[in-house]
Amino acid sequence: MPAVPLHLTRAAMGSAMRGLDLADPTLAFSRVPPQLVCATLIDAPRGLHDALWHIWSKDGVVVDRIALTIRGGVAAGFRTWSAKQNLGDSPQGIWGCEVVTESGQSLGGAQVLVSDDQIR
């Protein structure tokens, strides 16, 4: 019987972690945060043997690829997160974070809108 594939159970974005949980999950920021954080929970019934990456994008363009440190266990799933600290000179836009295996399989991800009401 083939192994049950990995799948993304939960993905959310915010600006900070509190322990292993995202402190401020949101779909939009009205002000530019100091950093973006992507927290994900991966279900891997037969264990996790692949390296995983967070692929960060802004307005659909890949801007970073961060290797993930895996935390958790088989029963609870595997928790992981990464932070994007350098948002560039024009951070406003739609930011995405996608979980990808070493072989290139996309497990899914999350997006957040970053705007800045002070600019207008």
Secondary structure, 3 states (H helix, E strand, C coil): CCCCCCEEEEEEEECCEECCEECCCECEECCCCCCEEEEEEEECCCCCCCCEEEEEEECCEEEEEEECCCEEECCCEEEEEEEECCCCCCCCEEEEEEEEECCCCEEEEEEEEECCCCCC
